[in-house]
Amino acid sequence: MEKDSDQLAETTCNMEQQTNQQERDPESNSLHRPLLKRNLTLSSSPLALVGTKVSYIESLDYEINENDLFKHDWRSRSQTQVLQYIFLKWLLAFLVGLLTGVVATLINLAVENIAGYKLLAVVHYIEKKRYMMGFFFMTGVNFMLTLGATLLVVFLAPTAAGPGIPEIKAYLNGVDTPNMYGAMPMFVKIIGSIGAVAAGLDLGKEGPLVHIGACIASLLGQGGPDNYRIRWRCIRYFNNDRDRRDIITCGASSGVCAAFRSPVGGVLFALEEVATWWRSALLWRTFFSTAVVVVVLRAFMEYCKAGDCGLFGQGGLIMFDVSGVSVRYHVVDLIPVTVIGIIGGVLGSLYNHLLHKVLRLYNLINDKGKFAKIMLSLAVSLFTSACLYGLPFLASCTPCDPSLVDSECPSTGRMGNFKQFNCPKGHYNDLATLLLTTNDDAVRNIFSTNTPSEYRVFSLVIFFLLYCILGLFTFGIAVPSGLFLPIILIGSAYGRLLGMAMGPYTTIDQGLYAVLGAASLMAGSMRMTVSLCVIFLELTNNLLLLPITMLVLLISKSVGDCFNPSIYEIILDLKGLPFLEAHPEPWMRNITVGELADVKPPVVTLCGIEKVSNIVDVLRNTSHNAFAVVDNQVVPAVGQVSEVHGLVLRAHLLLVLKKKWFLQERRRTEEWEVREKFTWVDVAERWGTIEDVAVTKEEMEMYVDLHPLTNTTPYTVVETMSVAKALVQFRQVGLRHMLILPKYHGPTVPPVVGILTRQDLRAHNILSAFPHLERSHASKKGR
């Protein structure tokens, strides 16, 4: 009788698999149409733009896979091993902060020295009235630095282009962005950032530092690069997506801290902007990492005060200390502060809209090949150099304030608020003060306080328009680049202009108006509030600015949200990364997960004891990364009954085939047999593709017991649950797969209705199959 039931179960499984194979082509369903070729926005295909090239992407397994091996390993861990695991987490957090701080310091040292000596040489030519030589020298050096950074990115690590923050945000959301966190992208990001920033391009090193911190964290967590990984047992504790997510979160927050010397701001940036999943233990570890970064940066700054770091002195690390400035404001001052917030929201959303258009254009150019990418970067470099050097000649010279000493005005070095440029003795060029310097020093100069008459309206308008143009056309070229600094420069320009317009009607310093303008544009473009508020508080070191800064940020974000998404969400859409938003669309409550499963191909299931040939066939003919494991039993007076045993991952099926863990007859294995063949380390690894596995004809007729490797506690939903509710659960728990079970059970009812993945929960993909949902919602809003 038992043998007959086994044969019946095997026959039933084979019949189910033959039915499932009838609709395996993902192109046959609207939920699986690749959109990347026709539209560079959301895509339901596994292809997305990672860095500057199209890559195959997968989701990450943040869910704990509770199979028999995991349960045995968890039960067998001693108290010492648990304490060792906790200690290693804190040790990795310390190392992430330490190395990120060291790398950030080296980047600042290199940028300040390269850019500093370049500017000193340019000033030397200007003092001798050799203006053309100064132009050719500056343009040539910038050209070579940009060329070096571009060549590294184009030929060694295309994923090192851009800031890297959108990809980190997608990774922490559950999207595996390939080739983003290796040793080569990190090396190219470091060298490329030095070259691009020192070349005077309108970009910052803040975004790249976030990516560098994430790379350091990922490499430490996995024991080094893929080809030279350390195989220590203690390191293998973290060889899973769940722990790697926490470590990369520490790296991202450390990168922000290293860019702005803002430890609390770095933690809040990770919480507010990049992290999807958060808990109190992670909060403490990220704060510990950022604290280590601050200590490292402070130690290097103290060391460099003695002059042992070349030209690295007061510059290098952005710090706008206005603690000595008296901040007084009245009720009347709330009017210009509100205006700054509204302008920041409008300009921020306009900046996002225009940058979206430019990035789509650059995608078309980059598709033409590596030569086109190089030429685009060099063209932007030449245009930038010509503007930075030539535009100051349009500004007229301004006499120095008699109250200033000769060493302050005019200044002839690479730094200073009153640059002489082409002016006679006792005069300065205010536009040269802003343009003929590094971006960090330009921010310091425009943020300068107690200088109400330093800048003219004409010079600030030229500066504002120029950096609007450069900010739009520089971001997107094949070099590491950040958005923070260009947005700060643009915002500070119109903030200072508004401060000059207020004149005697306000008690707030013009430099503080510039700070508020920069904060408003960042909130209007990036849509961050809490983290930006703390970052600017730690930068300015003045608590009195806190109330009006909070007001500006809230207004800017609210105004910006009325027009378009944040800049990072726009970039995620352009790249086709399947990012799950925190809030479901209202129309998602009008459709159930069962209806969603109906328009998908039938679910592929496997038996608890499956034939090798069936497993190979399923792996070769599908791209699914998990399969429902169903046990079929014959119950007296009821008949054939199927029950869901759990979910088995594709990686574990490949592991079984590679290890040749086959059975001659159909039977359940003992616990000792499983532990003898597999370890928890094996289960955590990813085992390539089915093409790497060789199975003989005789082995095809053998069996595999899938029960020990099956996750017996997968997250499930009933088919009547709304998509909105399922999306919230899917995102908050960090799932890769979600089983849909029938509401009613019976002999004729299939045990599994379907399996949901993140692609199935994307709003764009659902509307492609159910376009009436959006139309019905729009008609209700119009009533």
FENHU-V599117 format. One line per field, one symbol per residue. phi: phi as a letter, one per 30 degrees, with the letter a starting at -180 (. if undefined). psi: psi as a letter, one per 30 degrees, with the letter a starting at -180 (. if undefined). Layout:
# FENHU-V599117
phi: ???
psi: ???
This chain:
# FENHU-V599117
phi: .dddddddddddddddddddddbcddddbddbddcddcadcdbcddcadcibbdbdcbcccdddddcdddddddddddddddddddddddddddddddddddddddddeddddddddddddddddddcicddddddddddddddddddddddddccaedddidideddeddddjcdcdhcbdddeddddddddddddddiddaccdeedddddddedddddcijdedbddcdddddecdadddddddddddddddddddchbddddddddddccdcbbadddedddddddddedddddddddddddidciddbddjcdacdcddddcbbcddddddddddddddddddddddddddddddddddddddkddddddddddddddddddddddedddddcdddddddddcbdccddbkdbddhcdddibbcdddeccdaddddddddddechbdcdccdeddddddddddddddcddjddbdbbcededdddddddddddddddhddbcdddddddddddddddddccicbdddddddddddhbdddeddddddddddddddddcadddddddedddidddcddcddedddcbcddddddccdedccbddccddddddddddcbcdcabdccccbcceicjdbcbddlbcdddddddddddhdccdbdadddddddddcbbddddddccibdddccbdddddddbbddedcdddbddbbddddddddddddedddidcbbdccddccaeccddbdlbcbdddcdedddddcbddddddddddddd
psi: eeeeeeeeeeeeeeeeeeefffifjfffkffgkkfeefkhbkkflgkljjcglklkllllifkkjiaeeeeeeeefkleeeeeeeeeeeeeeeeeeeeeeeeeeeeeeeeeeeeeeeeeeeeeeeeeggieeeeeeeeeeeeeeeeeeeeeeeefeifffkaefeeeeeeeffgkjjlgfgaeeeeeeeeeeeeeeeffglillgeeeeeeeeeeeeeeeeggalefhkkgkeeefeghleeeeeeeeeeeeeeeeeeeghieeeeeeeeeeeekeklleeeeeeeeeeeeeeeeeeeeeeeefffgggbgjcfaekjjijgffkjjklaeeffeeeeeeeeeeeeeeeeeeeeeeeeeeeeeeefffleeeeeeeeeeeeeeeeeeeeeefffklkkkkkffklefeklkfafllfikecgllkglljeeeefeilleeeeeeeffklhifgekleeeeeeeeeefeeeeefekflilkllfeeeeeeeefefeeeeeeeebfglgkleeeeeeeeeeeeeefefhkdeeeeeeeefefhjfffeefeeeeeeeeeeeeffellleeeeeeeefgkikkleklkefffgklfeeeffgllkkklllejlkeeeeeeeefflgkglkkkkkkljkkfeakkkkkeakkleeeeeeeeefhilkeljlklleeeeffellfeefflkhblfffkkkleefffalkjfefgkjfhlkllkffkleeeeeeeeeefhlekkkjllekklefkkfkelkkleefgkeeeefffiffeeeeeeeeff.
